[in-house]
């Protein structure tokens, strides 16, 4: 196996194990909500003035797909839309009290998962940390460039 295959295989394995470990607790604590809905609530809860465009960029999804997601979130009473007095054209979203509850449960679970995995992260040296972070940033930048190139090619 070459370096790329080894790293990608290892990353997938770690991600799948994390998802498997976290899934049952998430499903019990956030029963009735799909993962995409919970993550929509998370992004809206963390963003400043979230709108369809910002959410589409954050999720790497189309604006149409985000419109469908936000519609579901509004139907479930998790978010509401608003407009600013100075910009009546743009529609923004914010959490409702029910949405804030879902956000808080999700954040608490993430803190619990981080506490579970803390022992591993406590062992990482500064050198390992910086090398890993540097690799992830470089790879992410490469993927951003490829996405941009794909989006440009799609418009032609």
N, C-alpha and C positions, 0 to 999 in steps of 0.2 A: 504494500500500500504506500502511495506517495504521501508527502507532507500534507498536501491539500486534503486528500481523502481522509487521512488520519485525524486532522483537526476538525473537519466537517462532521465526520462520524462521531468523534468524541463530543462535539458540541451538541449534536442531535441526541446522543445518548443521555447526556446530562440534562438537557431540556426535557426530554421525555420522562426521565425519572422524577424531575421536579414536578412536572405536570401531573404525573401519576400520584405522587405523594400528596400534592396540594388539592387535587381534584375532589376527593370525597368530602373533605372539610369545607371546601368552597361550596359544593353542591348542597350540603346540609345547611350551612349558614346563609346562603344566598338562594335558597330554594325558590323556584319560579322565575329566575332570571337566567338568561343565556350569557355566556362568557362575553360576547360582543356587547351586550347591553351593560354589563358591569364595567367593562373597560371604557365604554362610552361615558358612563357616569364618572369614572375615574378621570378621564381626560377633561371633561367639562368642569369637574371640581377643581382641577389643578391649573387650568388655563385662565388667562386674563381675556375677557371678552371673546369666548369661543364662538365661532360661526362655522358654517358648512365648509368653507374653504380651509380654515385652520385645522378643522377636524380631519378633513380629507388628506391634508398633507401629513398630519401626525399619524394617521392610520395607514397611509399609503393605499388609499382607496379612492374611488371616484366620488365626485360630489353627489351623484345620484344615489350611490349606495349609502352615503352618510345621511342624505335626506330621508331615506327609508328608515335608517337606524334612529334618527332623531324623532321621526314621527312615532315610532314604536315607544321610545322613551317618554314622549309626551302622553301617549295613550295610556301608559302605565303610571302616569303621574309622577315620574321621576325628575323631569325637567320641564321648564317653561321657556317660552321665547320672549324676547324683549327687544325694543329698539331704543336707540339713544336720541335725545331731543335734537341734537345737531346732525344726525344721520338717519333719516327715516327710511332710507333705501335698504340698509343692511339689517339682517335679523341675527340676533345673538341668543345664546342659551345660558341658563343658569339652573342650578339644582333647586328642586323643591325641598321642603322638609323631609319628605319620603326619600327623595334622591340623596339627600345628605346622610340619611340613615344607612342607605346601601353603601355610599362612599365610605362612611366611618367603619362599617363592618369589614369592608374590603381592605381598608388600611390596617385595621387591627390584625387581620389574618396575615397580611404581608409582614407586619412586624413580628408576628409569631413565627413565621417561616424563616425570617432572617435570624431570629434568636436560635432556632433549631440548627441553622447552618453556620452560626458564628464561629464555632470551633475551627472550622476549615479556613475561614477568612482570617482568623487570628494567627494562623500559622504561616500565611503568605509573607514573604520578605518584601521590603520596599522595591527591590530590584525586580522581583517577579511581578509585583503589582504594576509597576510602571511599564514593564515589557508587555504584559497582557493588555493593559489599557491602551498602550501605543498601537499594538497590533489591531485591537478592536476599532480604534479610531481610524486607522489607515484603511481597514477593510470596509468600514462604514462609508468613508469618503469615496472609495472606489465604487461601492454600490450606488451611492448618491449620483455619481457621474454616469453610471450605466442607466439608472432610472431616467435621468435628465436626457440622455441620448435617446433612449427608447421613446420618451414623451415627444421629443423633437421629431423622431422618425415617424411616429404615429400621426403627426399633424401634416406631414408631407403628402 
